[in-house]
């Protein structure tokens, strides 16, 4: 049996429910990690003092990290008898937010060593404790196939402090922190044979993990209805932030030109969206705002995992089950979206983010963004390429892009309405494409290796003919021996010369300009007053010059998905002077019966998750280019994983439609002081 997070889920989830108690007892039951060795790696620098360890990094790349190694007389660290690993971190910078992650890595055995990461974002001068909830592998066995982190905590090879997926520019003092009191907290007893009798079933009819308790857990239909009545009463008495206008813009802020549509403007050194009434607007949004989306998978032969399941079911829609009970009707969607609109106002959310329900947009009280397409695999590709990209020179691609918005409007009434709807901010096209330049420039190599009929290859040869005129000139530069331009077209060989590399870079920029130009035209031809919001880069793509320069030439806004504990280090000075919208970020902790925290674990308690949200948005508000932050996503992912296996505790609500108070309170608190936190004088 493959061991997984479900191996330790009962005890681990019990730990997470009691995490606040751990923090209280930590001062009573804790132990310093003594005898460990500290070692810098790459460009990281460390300096010891009586106050702790001073860690600085000027360049986040090149494997920069601080390593914490076992004592000289030991091969590994044994953390198996403790609940959490903790360290106090101080941001020594007085003018900027900083981020850092701590990773625990087990000793390498027969399999690739597993690791678990937790991170923190710190305001200037701030000191807080970073805690990693230790996911012990010794707890007990459980069903195969469950997602989640897992460590052999008795054999930890090292700890690492570093920047995860760095997008920051190298600069002096990029990381400037003090680490102190590295310790373990909350002693526990390792029981190798701990088990839960009759583990299956472990998913109840509400979609919750059965073998743990937490304060908000639903145990009956009446509890669902009671929670519904209680929340509705609270929503009726809660008003949207007083500083907002009808769109969520800064009602009493500087009056700018009102155009009846959303637009962008740089004001007092900071970029903003400007709402249709001419008020500065910072977009605080949530993605995937739907009534019922992902179902819980029923793996082959695993129906016994569920307390109650329809005969022969391959999936179970617990969300739909719960909402039918709450609303006492199978036709709950219209009422649900009315309530969701009230939720957004109460939570201080002024934007419907990507992949959200069109019915929510139809309510008409919340600004929204729309995705016109998310990587259409039916569009022409480069033959033989595995990149998530297109042949943007293929006439079929050009035609599909030319009619993209028109076809969307014909098939979706909300899209047709969005063309003139002032609540529509703008449109995304695609998401997290792989443009083929992450490690090295492979896209043009693949184009050159494609058949002669490939449109992109023909465009490349056309550019080369225009530059070199004669094939002999190209041969001299590329160190090749093509008899004619036609023979180059038929060839699939990739040269290694410097001249080829230069020409490949030039054509790559041509490809990018073609892609973004066609996408911009797809929006502006039919909707000139809507913003073209870009292609939603991953963070490390967004800082590649060829990509952001092409984006700047065509996009109204550069959109980027940032999975990190702070976005404050996103480039400002040596970056295009344009607005940036963060279209995905998230934080999770192990709580409420979910086996995996998220791509960005925020600590050991729900409070730390809410604080992580606060720090992230604070850093974005003070950034000169960032015009909004959109959380991914509205609801936790399914207990057994979505289609690609992700099973993260990342929602504003759980599977029973119960809001996470630490998230709703954090977002509302930010909304109440949103415009005071930003830069304008």
ZAMARGU-4260 file (C-alpha; in steps of 0.2 Angstrom, whole numbers, plus 5000, padded with zeros to 4 digits):
<rodrens>
0) 5000/5000/5000 | 5007/5017/4995 | 5008/5028/5011 | 5000/5045/5009 | 4992/5059/5019
5) 4978/5048/5024 | 4991/5038/5033 | 4991/5051/5046 | 4975/5061/5043 | 4965/5056/5059
10) 4979/5062/5071 | 4985/5076/5060 | 4967/5083/5058 | 4965/5081/5077 | 4981/5091/5079
15) 4975/5105/5067 | 4958/5107/5076 | 4968/5109/5092 | 4982/5120/5085 | 4977/5135/5094
20) 4979/5126/5110 | 4997/5121/5105 | 5001/5139/5103 | 4996/5142/5121 | 5006/5127/5127
25) 5021/5130/5116 | 5029/5141/5129 | 5027/5128/5142 | 5032/5113/5131 | 5046/5117/5119
30) 5064/5112/5116 | 5077/5121/5106 | 5085/5112/5092 | 5103/5111/5099 | 5119/5106/5091
35) 5112/5109/5073 | 5124/5116/5060 | 5120/5131/5049 | 5127/5132/5032 | 5124/5145/5018
40) 5121/5139/5000 | 5123/5149/4984 | 5123/5168/4987 | 5115/5167/5004 | 5125/5174/5018
45) 5123/5171/5037 | 5130/5179/5052 | 5128/5174/5070 | 5125/5185/5085 | 5118/5185/5102
50) 5101/5189/5095 | 5100/5175/5083 | 5105/5172/5065 | 5106/5186/5052 | 5101/5179/5035
55) 5103/5190/5019 | 5101/5186/5001 | 5104/5198/4987 | 5100/5186/4973 | 5085/5174/4975
60) 5091/5162/4962 | 5106/5151/4960 | 5100/5139/4974 | 5101/5152/4988 | 5096/5145/5005
65) 5101/5143/5023 | 5103/5125/5027 | 5100/5118/5045 | 5109/5102/5046 | 5109/5088/5059
70) 5122/5088/5073 | 5140/5082/5067 | 5137/5066/5076 | 5120/5062/5068 | 5114/5058/5051
75) 5097/5066/5053 | 5085/5076/5065 | 5072/5066/5074 | 5057/5077/5076 | 5044/5063/5078
80) 5040/5067/5096 | 5034/5084/5093 | 5019/5093/5085 | 5027/5108/5077 | 5043/5115/5072
85) 5044/5134/5075 | 5056/5149/5073 | 5054/5167/5076 | 5058/5178/5061 | 5061/5197/5061
90) 5060/5207/5045 | 5075/5219/5047 | 5070/5230/5032 | 5061/5246/5037 | 5054/5250/5020
95) 5048/5234/5012 | 5038/5218/5015 | 5048/5202/5014 | 5044/5183/5013 | 5053/5167/5017
100) 5049/5149/5017 | 5054/5134/5029 | 5056/5117/5021 | 5058/5101/5030 | 5066/5087/5019
105) 5067/5069/5024 | 5082/5058/5022 | 5083/5051/5004 | 5079/5032/5004 | 5072/5021/4991
110) 5060/5034/4985 | 5063/5053/4981 | 5064/5062/4998 | 5048/5070/5002 | 5047/5088/5009
115) 5034/5100/5017 | 5035/5119/5016 | 5027/5133/5026 | 5030/5151/5023 | 5027/5168/5030
120) 5025/5186/5024 | 5032/5200/5036 | 5028/5219/5036 | 5043/5230/5038 | 5051/5228/5056
125) 5039/5215/5060 | 5043/5199/5071 | 5032/5184/5070 | 5033/5165/5073 | 5033/5153/5058
130) 5026/5136/5063 | 5027/5120/5053 | 5014/5107/5058 | 5024/5091/5057 | 5015/5078/5046
135) 5021/5062/5054 | 5021/5046/5044 | 5021/5035/5060 | 5003/5038/5064 | 4993/5024/5055
140) 4989/5017/5038 | 4974/5022/5028 | 4967/5020/5010 | 4978/5021/4996 | 4977/5035/4984
145) 4974/5050/4996 | 4983/5066/4992 | 4993/5076/5005 | 5010/5079/5013 | 5019/5066/5023
150) 5036/5065/5031 | 5047/5052/5040 | 5049/5065/5054 | 5061/5053/5063 | 5074/5055/5049
155) 5074/5073/5043 | 5089/5076/5032 | 5089/5095/5033 | 5079/5111/5035 | 5080/5125/5022
160) 5076/5143/5022 | 5074/5150/5005 | 5062/5160/4993 | 5050/5148/4984 | 5048/5151/4965
165) 5057/5167/4966 | 5051/5181/4954 | 5060/5195/4963 | 5075/5205/4955 | 5092/5203/4962
170) 5096/5218/4973 | 5105/5222/4989 | 5096/5216/5005 | 5082/5207/4995 | 5081/5195/5010
175) 5086/5203/5026 | 5079/5194/5041 | 5084/5188/5059 | 5080/5170/5064 | 5079/5165/5082
180) 5073/5152/5094 | 5073/5137/5081 | 5063/5124/5091 | 5051/5110/5092 | 5034/5112/5102
185) 5021/5101/5109 | 5028/5084/5114 | 5018/5069/5108 | 5021/5051/5109 | 5025/5041/5093
190) 5014/5026/5092 | 5020/5015/5077 | 5005/5004/5077 | 4992/5018/5080 | 4976/5014/5069
195) 4958/5018/5068 | 4946/5003/5069 | 4935/5001/5054 | 4943/5016/5045 | 4931/5015/5030
200) 4920/5024/5028 | 4929/5040/5031 | 4918/5052/5021 | 4901/5057/5028 | 4886/5061/5018
205) 4890/5080/5019 | 4907/5077/5011 | 4917/5079/5027 | 4931/5068/5035 | 4922/5057/5048
210) 4937/5053/5060 | 4940/5071/5067 | 4930/5085/5075 | 4931/5104/5073 | 4919/5118/5079
215) 4910/5121/5063 | 4908/5103/5058 | 4890/5098/5052 | 4882/5083/5060 | 4864/5084/5054
220) 4852/5092/5041 | 4845/5103/5055 | 4863/5110/5059 | 4864/5115/5040 | 4848/5124/5041
225) 4852/5132/5057 | 4869/5139/5050 | 4859/5145/5035 | 4847/5155/5046 | 4861/5162/5057
230) 4871/5168/5042 | 4857/5176/5033 | 4853/5186/5049 | 4871/5192/5050 | 4871/5196/5031
235) 4855/5207/5033 | 4863/5217/5046 | 4880/5220/5037 | 4883/5234/5025 | 4896/5235/5012
240) 4912/5245/5017 | 4907/5264/5020 | 4922/5269/5008 | 4914/5261/4993 | 4904/5267/4979
245) 4892/5256/4970 | 4906/5247/4961 | 4917/5245/4976 | 4928/5260/4971 | 4934/5274/4982
250) 4918/5284/4984 | 4926/5299/4993 | 4943/5298/4985 | 4951/5308/4971 | 4938/5311/4957
255) 4945/5305/4940 | 4937/5305/4923 | 4921/5295/4922 | 4919/5286/4906 | 4905/5273/4910
260) 4918/5259/4909 | 4932/5252/4919 | 4949/5259/4913 | 4967/5261/4920 | 4976/5276/4927
265) 4992/5280/4936 | 4988/5292/4950 | 5002/5299/4962 | 5014/5286/4957 | 5003/5271/4958
270) 4993/5262/4945 | 4974/5259/4948 | 4959/5253/4940 | 4946/5267/4938 | 4928/5262/4939
275) 4914/5269/4928 | 4910/5283/4940 | 4928/5289/4939 | 4933/5283/4956 | 4950/5274/4960
280) 4947/5255/4961 | 4957/5241/4969 | 4951/5224/4964 | 4949/5212/4979 | 4942/5196/4971
285) 4939/5178/4972 | 4940/5165/4958 | 4928/5150/4955 | 4913/5158/4963 | 4900/5145/4959
290) 4885/5136/4967 | 4892/5118/4965 | 4907/5114/4955 | 4919/5099/4959 | 4912/5083/4965
295) 4921/5070/4976 | 4929/5056/4966 | 4924/5038/4969 | 4940/5028/4964 | 4937/5011/4957
300) 4932/4999/4970 | 4932/5012/4984 | 4913/5015/4987 | 4916/5009/5005 | 4925/5025/5008
305) 4908/5034/5009 | 4895/5034/5022 | 4881/5035/5010 | 4883/5034/4991 | 4871/5032/4976
310) 4872/5014/4969 | 4886/5013/4956 | 4891/5031/4957 | 4908/5037/4951 | 4907/5053/4960
315) 4897/5061/4973 | 4892/5079/4973 | 4891/5083/4992 | 4890/5102/4988 | 4874/5100/4979
320) 4867/5088/4992 | 4871/5101/5006 | 4863/5116/4996 | 4847/5106/4993 | 4846/5104/5012
325) 4850/5122/5016 | 4838/5129/5003 | 4825/5116/5005 | 4824/5114/4986 | 4834/5106/4971
330) 4831/5123/4962 | 4842/5134/4974 | 4854/5142/4961 | 4845/5159/4959 | 4843/5161/4978
335) 4861/5155/4981 | 4868/5168/4969 | 4858/5182/4978 | 4865/5176/4994 | 4882/5175/4987
340) 4881/5193/4981 | 4877/5198/4999 | 4892/5187/5005 | 4904/5196/4994 | 4898/5213/5000
345) 4899/5208/5018 | 4916/5200/5016 | 4923/5216/5007 | 4925/5207/4990 | 4922/5219/4975
350) 4926/5208/4960 | 4920/5191/4953 | 4936/5183/4948 | 4940/5170/4935 | 4930/5154/4931
355) 4915/5160/4941 | 4896/5157/4937 | 4888/5168/4924 | 4872/5168/4935 | 4882/5177/4948
360) 4886/5191/4935 | 4868/5192/4930 | 4863/5198/4948 | 4872/5214/4942 | 4879/5221/4958
365) 4897/5215/4958 | 4910/5220/4945 | 4917/5204/4936 | 4930/5197/4924 | 4928/5185/4911
370) 4939/5171/4903 | 4936/5170/4884 | 4946/5154/4883 | 4957/5143/4894 | 4970/5135/4882
375) 4960/5128/4868 | 4968/5112/4863 | 4958/5111/4847 | 4967/5126/4840 | 4982/5123/4829
380) 4998/5117/4838 | 5016/5115/4833 | 5018/5097/4827 | 5027/5086/4840 | 5027/5100/4853
385) 5021/5096/4871 | 5021/5115/4875 | 5004/5122/4881 | 5004/5135/4866 | 4998/5137/4848
390) 5004/5140/4831 | 4999/5158/4831 | 5003/5160/4812 | 4991/5146/4807 | 4976/5154/4797
395) 4964/5143/4807 | 4971/5151/4823 | 4970/5168/4817 | 4952/5165/4811 | 4947/5158/4828
400) 4954/5172/4837 | 4946/5185/4826 | 4929/5178/4830 | 4933/5173/4848 | 4922/5186/4857
405) 4909/5185/4844 | 4906/5166/4846 | 4907/5168/4865 | 4893/5181/4864 | 4882/5171/4853
410) 4883/5156/4864 | 4883/5164/4881 | 4870/5178/4884 | 4881/5185/4899 | 4895/5188/4887
415) 4884/5197/4875 | 4878/5208/4889 | 4896/5211/4895 | 4900/5220/4879 | 4891/5235/4885
420) 4889/5231/4904 | 4898/5244/4915 | 4901/5230/4928 | 4912/5220/4916 | 4930/5225/4920
425) 4937/5215/4905 | 4943/5199/4898 | 4957/5186/4900 | 4962/5175/4886 | 4971/5158/4891
430) 4979/5154/4908 | 4997/5149/4912 | 5003/5145/4895 | 5020/5138/4892 | 5028/5150/4880
435) 5043/5138/4878 | 5057/5149/4886 | 5057/5144/4904 | 5074/5135/4905 | 5080/5138/4887
440) 5071/5144/4871 | 5064/5128/4865 | 5049/5134/4856 | 5058/5140/4840 | 5068/5124/4840
445) 5052/5114/4840 | 5046/5126/4826 | 5062/5122/4816 | 5059/5104/4819 | 5041/5104/4813
450) 5035/5099/4795 | 5037/5111/4780 | 5018/5113/4781 | 5019/5121/4798 | 5013/5139/4797
455) 5025/5145/4811 | 5039/5137/4802 | 5035/5146/4785 | 5034/5163/4795 | 5051/5160/4802
460) 5059/5156/4785 | 5050/5171/4778 | 5058/5182/4792 | 5075/5174/4788 | 5073/5178/4769
465) 5069/5196/4773 | 5085/5197/4784 | 5098/5187/4775 | 5092/5189/4757 | 5102/5175/4750
470) 5103/5157/4758 | 5122/5158/4757 | 5122/5173/4769 | 5111/5163/4781 | 5123/5147/4779
475) 5138/5158/4783 | 5130/5165/4799 | 5122/5149/4805 | 5136/5137/4799 | 5124/5127/4789
480) 5124/5120/4771 | 5106/5123/4764 | 5105/5123/4745 | 5090/5134/4745 | 5077/5142/4756
485) 5065/5127/4752 | 5078/5115/4758 | 5079/5125/4774 | 5060/5123/4775 | 5061/5104/4773
490) 5075/5102/4786 | 5072/5098/4804 | 5090/5101/4810 | 5093/5114/4824 | 5109/5123/4822
495) 5120/5127/4837 | 5128/5143/4831 | 5127/5160/4840 | 5118/5168/4825 | 5104/5155/4825
500) 5102/5158/4844 | 5100/5177/4840 | 5088/5174/4826 | 5078/5162/4837 | 5076/5175/4850
505) 5070/5188/4836 | 5057/5176/4830 | 5052/5172/4847 | 5048/5190/4850 | 5038/5190/4833
510) 5028/5175/4839 | 5024/5184/4856 | 5019/5199/4847 | 5008/5189/4835 | 5000/5180/4850
515) 4996/5196/4860 | 4991/5206/4845 | 4978/5194/4840 | 4971/5192/4857 | 4970/5211/4859
520) 4961/5212/4843 | 4949/5198/4848 | 4944/5209/4863 | 4945/5227/4856 | 4936/5224/4839
525) 4920/5220/4847 | 4922/5228/4865 | 4933/5243/4863 | 4928/5249/4881 | 4933/5233/4890
530) 4950/5229/4896 | 4961/5216/4889 | 4968/5208/4904 | 4981/5197/4897 | 4986/5178/4898
535) 4988/5175/4917 | 5006/5172/4918 | 5014/5161/4931 | 5025/5172/4942 | 5041/5166/4935
540) 5036/5169/4917 | 5029/5186/4921 | 5047/5193/4925 | 5054/5186/4908 | 5058/5202/4898
545) 5052/5194/4881 | 5036/5190/4889 | 5032/5206/4899 | 5038/5217/4885 | 5026/5209/4872
550) 5012/5210/4885 | 5016/5228/4888 | 5014/5232/4869 | 4996/5224/4868 | 4988/5221/4885
555) 4979/5234/4896 | 4984/5225/4911 | 4997/5211/4915 | 4989/5197/4924 | 5000/5185/4934
560) 4996/5170/4946 | 5008/5172/4961 | 5009/5158/4974 | 5020/5166/4987 | 5018/5174/5004
565) 5021/5191/4998 | 5020/5200/4981 | 5029/5215/4987 | 5045/5211/4978 | 5037/5210/4961
570) 5048/5221/4950 | 5044/5239/4949 | 5058/5250/4943 | 5065/5239/4929 | 5048/5233/4923
575) 5035/5241/4910 | 5026/5255/4918 | 5009/5246/4917 | 4996/5240/4929 | 4998/5222/4936
580) 4983/5211/4942 | 4987/5196/4953 | 4974/5184/4947 | 4978/5169/4958 | 4985/5167/4976
585) 4981/5156/4990 | 4986/5150/5008 | 4980/5134/5017 | 4983/5125/5034 | 4978/5108/5038
590) 4961/5110/5046 | 4943/5105/5044 | 4946/5087/5037 | 4956/5092/5022 | 4972/5082/5019
595) 4983/5095/5010 | 4985/5113/5015 | 4989/5122/4998 | 5004/5127/4987 | 5007/5140/5001
600) 5005/5133/5018 | 5002/5148/5030 | 5006/5140/5047 | 4998/5128/5060 | 4982/5138/5064
605) 4967/5146/5055 | 4972/5163/5062 | 4989/5161/5053 | 4980/5159/5036 | 4969/5174/5039
610) 4985/5184/5043 | 4994/5177/5028 | 4979/5184/5017 | 4981/5201/5026 | 4999/5203/5023
615) 4998/5198/5005 | 4985/5210/5001 | 4994/5224/5011 | 5009/5221/5001 | 5000/5222/4985
620) 4991/5238/4990 | 5007/5247/4993 | 5015/5241/4977 | 5016/5255/4963 | 5009/5243/4949
625) 4997/5231/4957 | 4979/5235/4955 | 4971/5220/4962 | 4972/5203/4970 | 4961/5188/4966
630) 4960/5173/4978 | 4960/5155/4971 | 4947/5149/4975 | 4930/5151/4983 | 4927/5133/4990
635) 4939/5120/4996 | 4944/5107/4984 | 4936/5090/4985 | 4942/5078/4999 | 4949/5065/4987
640) 4955/5078/4975 | 4949/5086/4959 | 4953/5080/4942 | 4972/5083/4942 | 4973/5077/4960
645) 4974/5093/4969 | 4965/5092/4986 | 4969/5108/4995 | 4961/5117/5010 | 4961/5134/5001
650) 4943/5140/5001 | 4933/5154/5009 | 4920/5141/5012 | 4921/5122/5015 | 4911/5108/5007
655) 4896/5111/5018 | 4895/5130/5012 | 4901/5136/5029 | 4912/5151/5028 | 4929/5151/5036
660) 4928/5166/5048 | 4947/5169/5048 | 4946/5173/5029 | 4930/5183/5029 | 4935/5193/5043
665) 4953/5196/5035 | 4945/5201/5018 | 4933/5213/5026 | 4946/5221/5037 | 4957/5224/5022
670) 4942/5231/5012 | 4937/5244/5026 | 4955/5251/5025 | 4959/5247/5007 | 4960/5264/5000
675) 4969/5271/5015 | 4982/5258/5014 | 4986/5262/4996 | 4998/5276/4991 | 4988/5292/4985
680) 4991/5307/4995
</rodrens>
